Amino acid sequence: MTPVDLLHATRIIIAVPERWCQRYCALDGFDLPVQSDSVTACRWCIRGALGLAAKAAGIAACSGAYPVAERALTSFIPDRLLSPWNDAPERTHAEVMALIDLAITSLEPHA
C-alpha cells in the first residue's frame, strides 16, 4: 500500500461528517472513547482514521507508508500537529476532508 492509498483509505473511513470526531481517536455509538480499531468504534478523528487504515492494511505506524502519509498531512498545518489541528473547536469536517485531499494531491505524480 502506498501513502496515497493509505490517505484514500483514511478519507473513506471519515467520508461523512457522522463518522468524524474530535478530542478522541475514536468513539463508539455512545460517544465513549475506544481504540481506533475497536469493533465498537464508529467515529474517528483524522489520526484515528489514518491509524485504522494503516492497521487494516497491516502497516506499522512507524514504517512504510504511514509516516509519509502523516508528513503529507502535517505539511499543510502551520504547527504540524495533526491532533490539535483536528480538535480545534472551529475545525469542520469539510476542512479535514480538504486536508486529506491536499495531502493526496501533494503525493500523486504529476504529468
C-alpha positions in Angstrom: 0.0 0.0 0.0 1.3 3.4 -1.0 1.0 6.6 1.1 -1.6 7.8 -1.4 -3.6 4.5 -1.0 -3.4 5.0 2.8 -4.8 8.5 2.5 -7.6 7.4 0.2 -8.5 4.7 2.8 -8.4 7.3 5.6 -10.7 9.5 3.6 -13.2 6.7 3.1 -13.3 6.0 6.8 -14.4 9.5 7.7 -16.0 10.5 4.4 -19.3 11.5 6.0 -19.4 14.0 8.9 -21.2 11.5 11.2 -18.1 9.3 11.1 -15.6 12.0 12.1 -15.0 13.1 15.7 -12.8 15.4 17.7 -10.9 15.1 21.1 -10.5 11.3 20.8 -9.0 8.9 18.3 -12.3 7.0 18.1 -15.7 7.0 19.7 -18.3 4.2 19.9 -22.1 4.6 19.4 -22.4 6.0 22.9 -19.7 8.6 22.2 -17.4 6.8 24.6 -13.7 6.8 23.7 -12.4 3.5 22.3 -9.3 2.3 20.4 -9.4 3.2 16.7 -9.5 -0.4 15.7 -12.2 -1.4 18.2 -15.2 -3.2 16.7 -17.4 -0.8 18.5 -15.7 2.3 17.0 -18.0 4.3 14.7 -16.4 7.7 14.6 -12.7 8.7 14.2 -10.5 11.8 14.2 -8.2 12.2 11.3 -5.3 10.5 13.2 -7.6 7.6 14.3 -8.8 7.1 10.8 -5.2 7.1 9.5 -4.2 4.6 12.2 -7.2 2.4 11.4 -6.5 2.4 7.7 -2.8 1.5 8.4 -3.7 -1.3 10.7 -6.3 -2.7 8.3 -3.5 -2.8 5.6 -1.0 -4.3 8.0 1.2 -1.2 8.1 3.1 -0.3 11.3 2.7 3.3 12.4 6.4 3.9 12.4 7.3 2.4 9.0 6.4 2.3 5.3 3.5 4.4 4.0 2.3 5.7 7.4 5.0 8.3 8.2 4.9 9.5 4.6 1.1 9.9 4.7 1.3 11.6 8.1 4.0 14.1 6.9 1.9 14.9 3.8 -1.0 15.8 6.1 1.0 17.8 8.6 2.9 19.7 5.9 -0.2 21.8 5.3 -0.7 22.6 9.1 1.1 25.6 10.5 2.3 23.9 13.7 2.5 20.5 12.0 0.5 18.9 14.9 -2.3 16.8 13.5 -4.4 16.0 16.6 -4.6 19.6 17.9 -5.5 20.8 14.4 -8.3 18.2 14.1 -9.5 19.0 17.6 -9.7 22.8 17.3 -13.2 23.9 18.2 -13.6 25.8 14.9 -12.4 22.9 12.8 -15.0 21.5 10.3 -15.4 18.1 8.7 -15.0 19.9 5.3 -11.6 21.2 6.4 -10.5 17.8 7.4 -11.5 16.3 4.1 -9.8 19.2 2.2 -6.6 18.5 4.2 -6.7 14.8 3.1 -7.3 15.8 -0.5 -4.3 18.3 -0.4 -2.1 15.6 1.0 -3.2 13.1 -1.7 -2.6 15.7 -4.4 0.9 16.5 -3.0 1.9 12.9 -3.2 0.5 12.0 -6.6 2.8 12.0 -9.5 2.3 15.0 -11.8 2.2 14.6 -15.5 
